[in-house]
Amino acid sequence: MFTKILYKFSQTPLLTISLIGRSSVGKSSLFNKLQTGENVAITSNQKNITRDRKEAISEIFPLPIRFVDTAGIENVALKKILNPLQQKMLMQTINAIEYSDIALFVVDAKAGLTNIDHQIARWLKKTLQLTNPDPKLVNELKELEIKTNLKKAILVANKCENDVIFETDIDSQLKRMGLGNPIYVSAVDGTGFQDLLTKISENIPQAAFEEYQERKLKRKEKYKEIKEKCRQEMEEVIQQQQIEFDMKIWEKEFDLANPNPEDNSDLDDENIANPIYTKSPIQEKQGVSKENLQLRNPIMLSIMGRQNVGKSSLVNTLLGEDRVIADPTPGTTRDPISTYWVYKGQKIQLVDTAGIEPKPKIQTDLDLQIIAKTRSTLRFSNVVVLLIDSLGAFREVDLELAQEIVKQGRGLIIAVNKWDMVDNDYKAKIVKYLKGQLEKNLGEVPNCKLITISAEKKINIDLLMDQVIQVYDKWNTRVSTGLLNDWLNKFKKIQSLPSEDGDKLKIRFIAQIKVRPPTFALFINQGSLFKNSYLKFLRKKLSEEFDISGVPIRLVLRDIAYAKEKKTLERDNEMTVADLLLKRRRIARLAKQKLEKLKQKSQANKQ
C-alpha cells in the first residue's frame, strides 16, 4: 500500500537550501528574490502567512538549486508550544532541516535580535554538530528526533535598506552568535543580494557543477537518439507507402515541439518511461513496462479544487500523517505544499494547493497571490487530481479549473469527495450527470477519469492512486510512426472525410512529435476543411485505438500544399517568403509615394 517518505531530497542530485527564522523577518520575500523574479511564496504584512514549508527550484545559479521556505519559528521547544497549529508549523521546519544541505538563518536587522533568534542560533549550532554527536547533545535533541545532512548555516541579516547596520550595534550582536560573519541584505531593494549569491556559490561542491554539466550533455545525446529513431521510422513508412514528403517539415515540427533538450529532465537516464520506448504492432497494448516503472523520476502530482472540498485531508490520508496542516476553516492552506512520497514502489511528489473560489469572492491582494500561485503550480505538474464536493458539483469554478488543467496539457483525474454522504438512490444519477459534463466541456481529454472517494473514510483511495499511475503512463505514451499510419489507412477506408465545394480533405501522413502530453502532427492538403467537430472525432478514435485516455491529446495540423507552394515560390525567386512580402510592401510604398508626388504636381499645374 502506502510507504511514507522512503527517500530523502539528499539522495537527489539537487542541492537543497532552507530558509529558517522567526516570523516576519522577510523569509518569504527573500525566498521570492532567490527565484527568477517570480513571487513563489505568498507575502504579506500579516503575521504567520507561511504555515507550511514550500519549495521551488532556482535557476539563477549555474546549476538548479532547491530552496525551501519554512514557517516562522516562535519557540524551538516543542513542549512549550500550546497552539496545535504552531506545533505543526515547527515540525514542518524541522523536517525541512533534515534534508537540507545549507540553512539560511534569516534575522531582522531593523528590529534587532530577540530571544527566539538566540534560541534558533543555539539549535542550529547543535544541529551542525550532529555528524559527531556526544551523548549529552543526543539527549538534548531527542525530543526533536533530528537526523540531518545539514553541512553549513549562513547568517543573513535582512531589512538592511537605508544603512540600518550603521545606526545600531547589530553587527557586533550577530558576530557574537557564533555562526560566522553575517551577510547584510534587503529583499525589498536588493541591497547585498550579490554578496548572498556569492556566499551560496562558495558553498556549492565542485562535484555538483560537474555532475550537472554531464547531465546536460547526456540529455542532448538522448534527444539526438530519440530524434534519429523517429526519423528512421518516418523514412521507413514513407518508403513503404511511396509518399512524397519533405522530411525537413517533420524535423522542424519535432524541434519546435521539443525545445531546449539540455534543460529537459524527462531525458535523464533515471526517468521512468524510457522516451525511446514506443508501442509497436507486437506490443500494441503493453504501454510502459513494469521494469521501467521502478526506475522513474517522481510523478509530480497536484491536488487542486475549491476551498474546503477536502484537499489537505486527502493528502494526509495518503501519507498517513499530518504533512499538510488540515483545518475545517476554509483557506488553511495558503501556499502549494510539496511532499516526496512512495506508493507501490513509485516515487511521487505530492502537492496540496490552496483552494480556488469564484472571482466575486476574491477581495484582497493576498487572495489574488494565492490564486495566481495555485494556478502556476500547473506548470510543474504531471498529473492533477481535481477534487470536487459530491454535494456541490459541478460548479462553474470546477469546470474552469478542469479546462485550465487540460489547456496546460496535464493528465487529469476528477475525484468526487465525500461520496459516503450521498444517498444511494442518487449516486447513479450524479455519476451520469458528471460524465455528461466532462464529455461536453473537456473534448481534448477523451474518457476523462472520474472516481468517487471519501478522504475521511478512506474509500477508493487505492483506486485513485492506481489511476494516477495509469494516467501518468498514458501521458508518456509514444506510438511508432508505422503503427500510426497503419491505423490511419484503415481509418480512411471506413470513415468518410470532410469535403466542401468539391474539395475533399486528404490526410497524407501522421507522426507523433511529442509526449507529455501525446502530440501528433497531421499533414493534410487543406487546413480549412478540418473542422472542430471532426478534430474532436479523430481525437476520440486515436484515444480508443491506442488506449490514451485521461490525458489531453493534441493534434497539430500542417498544410502540405501550402508548404510545397511556399518552397516552390522561394526556389523560383531565390528568396524567402518573408523577404518576398517585404519586397512587395517596399514596392507598394514607393509606388504610393510616387503617385502622391504626381497628384501634387498635377494640382500645381492646374493652379
Disulfide bonds with the S-S distance in Angstrom:
none
